[in-house]
Amino acid sequence: MKKMWITITGCNHYMGYGVFRRKMELALRKEPDNEFDKEAIRAELPGIGKVGYVANSPHTVLGDTCSAGRIYDKIGKKVHAKVELITERGVIARVQREK
């Protein structure tokens, strides 16, 4: 799998950005039944659950990271990502190989 960088956003609706640490592993799960976004991919932390979503809007995607729509068909139902950078506007993570 080619290196893919994503933005995790919407965290303020869940646990906030304070729960994230560099190198932390996230589970990414597709949410095909999401009523707001058919390409929704939620981000989860082990033991905590949903902490945000992969950004899918030009207003929430940071820098050159990929939107949920750009990676949706390139990943399986569940993959992992590793946190690389935490900002006030989102968390940048690198998508890992499927486990």
Secondary structure per residue as TSV (DSSP state, phi and psi in degrees):
chain	resnum	aa	ss	phi	psi
A	1	M	-	360.0	129.9
A	2	K	-	-63.7	148.5
A	3	K	-	-62.1	128.9
A	4	M	-	-128.7	128.8
A	5	W	E	-107.2	139.3
A	6	I	E	-131.6	162.8
A	7	T	E	-109.4	129.0
A	8	I	E	-96.9	126.7
A	9	T	E	-134.0	177.1
A	10	G	-	75.6	10.8
A	11	C	G	-64.0	-27.5
A	12	N	G	-65.0	-17.3
A	13	H	G	-82.0	-8.8
A	14	Y	T	-122.1	-106.3
A	15	M	T	-99.0	-3.8
A	16	G	-	83.0	179.3
A	17	Y	G	-85.9	-10.4
A	18	G	G	-68.5	-16.1
A	19	V	G	-81.9	-12.8
A	20	F	-	-86.9	144.5
A	21	R	-	-136.5	149.8
A	22	R	T	-57.6	144.2
A	23	K	T	71.4	3.1
A	24	M	-	-68.5	141.1
A	25	E	E	-96.3	133.5
A	26	L	E	-113.2	148.6
A	27	A	E	-97.5	133.8
A	28	L	E	-111.2	125.1
A	29	R	E	-126.9	132.5
A	30	K	E	-67.4	145.8
A	31	E	-	-125.8	73.1
A	32	P	T	-64.0	-19.5
A	33	D	T	-94.5	9.6
A	34	N	-	-63.2	124.2
A	35	E	S	-72.4	-16.6
A	36	F	S	-99.0	-24.8
A	37	D	-	-153.2	111.5
A	38	K	T	-70.4	-11.9
A	39	E	T	-109.6	23.8
A	40	A	-	-66.1	137.1
A	41	I	E	-130.5	114.6
A	42	R	E	-87.4	152.6
A	43	A	E	-109.1	133.7
A	44	E	E	-128.4	147.6
A	45	L	E	-108.9	136.0
A	46	P	T	-56.0	132.9
A	47	G	T	82.0	-12.3
A	48	I	T	-113.1	-44.3
A	49	G	E	101.2	-151.4
A	50	K	E	-64.5	129.0
A	51	V	E	-124.1	-2.7
A	52	G	E	162.6	-165.7
A	53	Y	E	-136.6	155.2
A	54	V	E	-69.3	126.7
A	55	A	-	-57.3	140.8
A	56	N	-	-139.0	27.4
A	57	S	S	-137.1	144.7
A	58	P	T	-58.5	-20.6
A	59	H	T	-82.1	-18.0
A	60	T	T	-116.0	-18.9
A	61	V	-	-73.7	123.9
A	62	L	-	-92.8	135.7
A	63	G	T	54.1	-134.8
A	64	D	T	-96.5	20.5
A	65	T	-	-70.4	159.6
A	66	C	B	-85.5	143.7
A	67	S	-	-80.8	166.3
A	68	A	H	-58.9	-39.1
A	69	G	H	-62.4	-33.8
A	70	R	H	-74.8	-26.2
A	71	I	H	-105.7	-11.0
A	72	Y	G	-51.8	-47.3
A	73	D	G	-83.7	-4.2
A	74	K	G	-98.2	-6.3
A	75	I	S	-121.8	160.9
A	76	G	-	-80.3	-166.7
A	77	K	S	-63.0	-31.0
A	78	K	E	-143.7	130.6
A	79	V	E	-137.2	176.6
A	80	H	E	-118.5	156.4
A	81	A	E	-137.7	152.2
A	82	K	E	-114.6	128.6
A	83	V	E	-66.4	130.0
A	84	E	E	-114.6	-34.8
A	85	L	E	-149.0	137.1
A	86	I	E	-116.7	124.0
A	87	T	-	-123.2	177.3
A	88	E	S	-72.9	-19.4
A	89	R	S	-104.9	-9.3
A	90	G	-	167.7	171.8
A	91	V	E	-111.4	128.5
A	92	I	E	-94.4	129.5
A	93	A	E	-136.5	154.3
A	94	R	E	-105.5	126.2
A	95	V	E	-69.5	132.6
A	96	Q	-	-97.6	168.7
A	97	R	-	-62.9	151.8
A	98	E	-	-66.0	143.3
A	99	K	-	-104.1	360.0
